[in-house]
Amino acid sequence: MAKKDTFRIVTRGQNGQLRIKDYDNAEPLLKMHIQVGVEDCSTDLALRGMPIFRGLIGPMPEGKNVIRYESPDVFESLTKEWSATKTKRRRRTAKPDHLTSDASADDASA
């Protein structure tokens, strides 16, 4: 399991653009934000025990070694963008003829 050692805070600046700031440890975050708990149920085991801050969404994994926190407005807008992207759907392919004819023969014998 890779050690997550970069704390990334993503907020929106006054001009509307995303602001991303990386920190080497949680100390600066603990000085800027109020810790309200610790992550204890993430499926990413490396996130368990990471701080939860009032006013930030996270922690969430980003890559192998980044712990990401987002402001609520960034989380909402990025989630809406993500959910609006169309995924390429695979169509079912027709069954091969030998499978189709076997099924017809089974139905006829029943």
Beta strands, then each sheet from edge to edge (+ up, - down):
strand 1: 6-12
strand 2: 18-23
strand 3: 35-38
strand 4: 51-53
strand 5: 57-62
strand 6: 66-70
sheet 1: 2+ 1- 6- 5+
sheet 2: 3+ 4-
end
